[in-house]
Amino acid sequence: MIRNEFPPIPLMDGDLDARNYHFIEIDATDPRGSETLIDIGEHGIAVLPYYHISDGSNAPYCQRIEGSLPRMWCRESLLPMLRTANKELAAYGCELVVYDAYRPIATQRGLWEWALEKIKKDHPNLSGAELEALTSQYSSDPRRFDPADATTWPTHSSGASIDVMLRSLDTGVELDMGTAFDDLSPLARTDYLEHVLHRGDITSDDPALINRRLLYWIMTETGFENYPSEYWHFDFGNQMYVLNAQAKNEMLDRAWYGYCQPPIGSV
């Protein structure tokens, strides 16, 4: 079991909404905004293109999502950050696996529609507006997407959002995180197990609690910001990154990564 040496994950109050970042401005003069997309798997980082799996093993979808890519891509500056995170994680016998990074709009539409239908089934008494608000905790709404309007850009379309899990270097087995990737429930909140610990329902040596702390602190110390509704989601330099940095009172007001087209030959 991984050593328990990381502090608790900071607690976040209230329900988060993936729409809140849309009005963060993009600094069009920042040269980092013109970085190209890089194939992550070609640079020594483990990848599992989760939405492109077609054998039914990618629960809860159990099917390939339309428009998904067979390879994982991100902005150039994120690669050394991922390598640094892996170097730190190696001391704990594990490594990152990238489940998703750059996401085409077609894929975002498929994920939004799937999530909205699931939320409808799980919460049949909610109004349309309430269903959309709850779905927006877990998915960016792509229905208004306009490549010329920064208030409509899904965060993964920036190439600067990364969804990562941990796996053992020895066995290749995914580590216990308390709930699966893309669990659309409060269990996915990054601080969820901290609340469970405070209630006394688990102890401080709970493996999933320790693994979540490890992932959170290694990624944030590397320079990423976590989206607190999803323990696996991290950002750097995009609108979501700035929003979550501001929530920690960091002095940022503009992002530098905005929407970018799919890389040539990626499909």
Secondary structure, DSSP 4 states (H G I P E B T S, - for coil): -----SPPPPP--S---TTGGGGPEE-TT-GGGGPPEEEGGGGT-EE--GGG--SS-STTT-SPPTT--SS-EEETTHHHHHHHHHHHHHTTTEEEEEEE-S--HHHHHHHHHHHHHHHHHH-TTS-HHHHHHHHTTTS---TT--TT-GGG--GGGGT-EEEEEEEETTT-PBPP-SS-TT--SGGGSTTHHHHHHHHTSS-TT-HHHHHHHHHHHHHHHHT-EE-TT-TTEEESSSHHHHHHHHHTT----EES----PPPTT--
